[in-house]
């Protein structure tokens, strides 16, 4: 393994956990080679094991994803794509809606420094037209604005089916927990209290956009292949794509 990595730098590594006579050899190898490959190369482990010990072993070794066999090829491909694309936010587009121009420019500067494209809107009543023209990947929105509050505007945006999955992050000086929860209930994904930590701010924006794009990619792949992706927290016995049926799919690897 060391000799191979010394001569070849892979884009990603797929590793089984168990080898004959060595039940945790895979994660042990990952832990040993992490200092050599650093954190830039994602490592995905696969195993027939679903127990907590196997999962903990993978986490402690520094792996990036865990798949239980049989592996769904489509989901594996999407995971690899997401992991390889996780440090390239250059095309992310963020619409900043805030009536305070100086504050909005501060956020825009942070986003520009992270390689993202941003646009500022001071009048919330113009938001629908601007969203349609700019096509943002995420909206940053103040809560308290004249003419239309951020909570009201989020509800308006969510009324349009095209934007039901568009991430909205609220930014406000509001510290009352009830008001923050009310804002999140109307369509927000996160609530950041001003003044916001710049590093945390960029991380949350990046994470929300990446998560949204992953979900869209899964939905798109589902429509092309005809595979049914089971929603989280659903009772599988009530659906035709429950475990016994899914295992027969040709898109699974043993």
N, C-alpha and C positions, 0 to 999 in steps of 0.2 A: 504493500500500500504506500509506504513512504517513498519508495523508488518511483512508483507510477506518478505520484503527485509531484515529485521533484522534476520529472520530465514533461508532464502534461498538467495544464491547469484547466480543469473542467468548469463548465458553467454552473453545474449542479451535481449533487451526488445522491443517488438512490441506494439505500442500504437496508438489507434484511437485518433483523435483530438476532435471530438464532441461526447457528451453524451446527453441524453434527458434533455432538459432545460438548458444545460451548453455547449454553443457553442465552448469554448476554454478550456474545462476542461482537455483535454489530455496534451496539452502543458504546462498548469499551473502545472499539476502534475509532469511533467518532470522537470520543473524549480525548483520545491520544493524538488525533490528527488536527484537532481544532487549533492549537497554537501554530501549526504549520500552514493551514489554509486561511486562518483568520475568520472574520465574520462575513466576508464578502461572498463566499460560496455557500448557497443554501444546501442543507442536508435534509433529505426526506427519508424517514425510516418506514419500513413495511413489515408487518408481522401478522401471524394468525392469532397472536395473543391480544386479549382485550383487558387483562387485569391491570390493576393500578400500579403494581410493581414494574411492569413493562413500560407503562406510560411515564412513570417517574424516572425510570432509567433513561428514557429518551430525552426527557426535559433536562435532567442533570447533565447529560452529555452535550447539551447545546444544540439539539436538533431543531429544525424549523417547522416540521409537520410530521404527523403520524397517520398512517393509513392501515386499516385492518383489512387483511386479505379475506375474500377476493377484492382486488382493487378496481374501482371504477376508472377506466382510462380517461374519460372525459374530465372527471373531477381532478384526477392527477395532473392532467395537462393544464387545466386552469390554475391549479395551485403552483405548478412550476412557473407558468407565465406570470402570475402575481408576484412570486418571490423574486424572479429575475427583474421585474419591472418596478420593484418597490422603492428604488432610489432615483427615479426619473420623473420628477414632478414638473418638468419644464412646460408641458402642455396644459397644466391645470389652470382653469379659469375661475376666478373668484369675483363675485359681485358684492361690493361693500355698500350697504345701505345705512347711512348715518347722517343726521342733519348737522353734525359737527365736522366741518371740513378738515380741521387740523388733526382731529382724532382719526378720521378716515384715511388721511394721507399717511399717518404713522403706521397704520395697519398695512396699507398698500406698500410702504417701504419694506416692511418685514417680509411680505409675500414676494416682492421683487427680489429681495436678497436670497430667498429660498428657491428662486428660479420660476416662480409662478407669474401668471398674467392676471392683473386685477383692474377693475373699473369701479369708480366711485359714483354713487347716486345720493344726492342730498334730499331729494323730494320723494318720499315713499309713495306718493300718489302716481308717480310715473314708473313704478316698479314693473308692472306687467309688460309694458312696451319694451323696457330695457332688458328684461329677462329674455323676451323673444328675440331681440336683436343681438344680444351679447352671448346668449346660450352658455350660462355659467355651469361649472361643475359643482359649485357650492355657493351659498349665499351667507354672508356675514351680516347680521341685522341688529341694530340697536332696539331697545325696548321702548324707550320714551322718545317719541318724535311728534312734531306738530302735524295735525291733519289726519294722522293714522298711526296707531301704535304698532310696534313690531309684532305683538301678539295678534292683532287684527290682520296685519299684512300677511303673516304666516298662514292664517286660516284662509285668506283669500287665495294665496298661492296654491294651497292644498286642494282648493275647489277645482282646479284645472288638472285633469287626469294626466296630462303630460308631465306634470311636476310633482306627482305624488312621491316619487323616489328621490327628488332633488334634496340634497342635504342642506339643512338650515342650522346655523350656529348663532345663538344670541350672544350679544356683547352688551353689557349694561352695568351701571353702578348699583342696580337693584340688589339688595342683600336679603330681602325678606324671602324666606324659603317658600312660602305659599305662592308668592308672585312668580318665582322662578319655576315652580312646578306647573303653575297654570300656563306659563309660556311653553314649556316642554310638551304639555298635553295638547297644545294647539298646532303641533307640527315641528317643533324644534328637536334637534338631535343632541345638542350640548348647550350649556349655559356657562359662559365665562364672565367673571366679575371684573370690571375695570378697577384699577389698572391691571392689565393682564401680563403675565410673564411671557416675554417674547419667545423663548424656546418652547414653552408649553403651547403657546398660541399656534406656532408653525406646525408643531407635532400633531395637534388635534385637527387642524385643517387638512394636513396631508393624510392623516389616518382616515378621516371621514370621506374624503374624495376617493381614496384607494378602496375603501370598503364598498362604497357605492358602485364604483366601476366593476368590482369583482361580482357583485350581485347582478349587475346588468349583463355582464359577460356570461354568467351562468344561465340567465334567462334567455339570452340570445342563443347560446349553444343548445339549450333545451329545445328551442323552436326549430333548429336546423336538423337535430338528430331524432327528434320525437321522443327522447327519453324524458321520464317524469322525475323531477327532482323533489324528494320528499321535504316539505317544510319542517322547520324545527319545532319541537315540542308537540308534535301531533301523534295521535295514537295510530301506529302503523297498521294495526289490524283492520282499520276501517277503510283502507285504501288499496287499490289493486296493485300498487307498486311496493307493497310491504315486502319484508325480507325474503320469503320464499320465491316471489316472482322476480325480484330484482336480481337475485343470484343467477337467474337463467339468461340474463342479458349478455349478448356477445361483447359488450363494452367492459366486461369485468375480466381482470387477470387473476389467475390462481397464484 
